[in-house]
């Protein structure tokens, strides 16, 4: 029997729609559906009629409206939504909802602390919330596949590869050299940014998320955590803030 305290959080991306079922504030189920085929999602959603839902979507207006019609009690997050953090950012209207969700999640996990989210997916994104609950900004750079593709697209002779396995420092072929440059380059970028944030800010905690984060090694410290559902947790916190 479905609990009256059930909430659905939906992160609709370009390739997949990820849904978390929260019951009494705890994730009890995660589902993932292809964005190009929402029929299976529609069938699954029949288990949760009239369930309060919060949706973040980068899909087309038509596809987003279809999701809204599937989940009738649906709050769609946009840049006009009320958020439980303050923004010290010069262009808040252009700020990606995924970055906002990550910022809300880390702020709620570590209130009154300096905290950073590291999201490695299509792009590598760092986002910083200070100990005054202010979102200050961060950085965006290309992710793994984007780096591979740019090397192929902007040169005449380099091939497109997609290897994400561990690689030695020195590549002994063209493919290995590309592989080393991309994977070791991202690893070095993350390590260096962690170090710079740690030097500049005290009482600092890091949260790592994103589909590609598991391809990399990080220092095993008690202020570094991995949360595969960071964006969904942020969505849930935004729902709670707007429901009261």
Protein Blocks (a to p, Z undefined) as FASTA:
>chain_A
ZZfkbccdddddfkbccddddeehiafbdcdddfklmklmmmmmmmmghiacddddfbdf
klmmmmmmmmmbacdddfkbccfbdcddfblmlpcfklmmmmmmmmmmmghiacdddddd
fbccdddddfkopafbdcddddfklmmmmmmmmpckbccdfbfbdcdfbdcbfklmmmmm
mmmmmmmmmmmmmmmmmmmpghiacddedjklmmpccdddfkbccdfklmmmmmmmmmmm
mmZZ
